[in-house]
């Protein structure tokens, strides 16, 4: 792979990345999740149809699981 020619915009982007990389890494993260394409498509369509972002979906699912698993009769596994 050859390196693209340096342009003022590319140089500025590289400087910005070097300067802010650690800050960005400390403030956010992502889950590298593989799932069957059919499930991915189904979830994406559901979220789009209901105007829900993926971030809101993850937050809601997390809160629901946390509440469910905090119940004394919850099965952990």
N, C-alpha and C positions, 0 to 999 in steps of 0.2 A: 504494500500500500504506500503510495507516495503522499508526501505532505503537501497540502494545498498552499498556494502562494499566500504570504502574509499580506493582509490588507489592514488598513487602520481599524476597521470594525472587528476583524479577527483578533488583532492585538489587544484591543480594548476589552473584548470578551474574555480573553485569556487572563489578562490582569485582574479583571473583576472576579473570575473564578478562583484564581490563586488567593485573592484577598478575602473572599467570602465563603470559601469551601467549608472550613471548619464550623463557621457560624450556621450555615445551612444544614450541615450534617447533624449538629447538636440540636437543631430546632425541629427537625422532621425526619420521618423514616417511612419505609414502605415494606409491605409483606410481599416477598417473592413467592407467590402461590401458583401452583399448577393445578388445573382442574379440567375435567372433560369439557370440550367446546360446547356441547349441548347445554350443560349446566350454566356455563358462563353466559351463553346467549340468553337463556331463560331469565337469569338474574338481571342482566343488563336491560332486557325488555321490560321486566317488572319495574325496575328502578326508573327507567325513562317514562313509562306510562304513568307512574305515580309522582313524578317530579322529585325523586329522592336522589341525593348525591351518594356516591360510594363511601365517602367519609362519614356521612350521616348514618348510612346503613351499618357500617362497622361499629360506630359509637353505640347505636341502638342495640345491635346484637350483643355487644360486649356488656352493656348495662343489663340486658335481659338475662343473659347467662349468669352474670354475677349475682343478680337477685335470685334466680332460680337455684343456683348452687349454694346459696347461703341458707336455704330452707333446710330444716333438720331432716326431712324425708327425701332430700335430693340424693340421687345416685351419682357418685363421682366415678368417672371412668373414662 
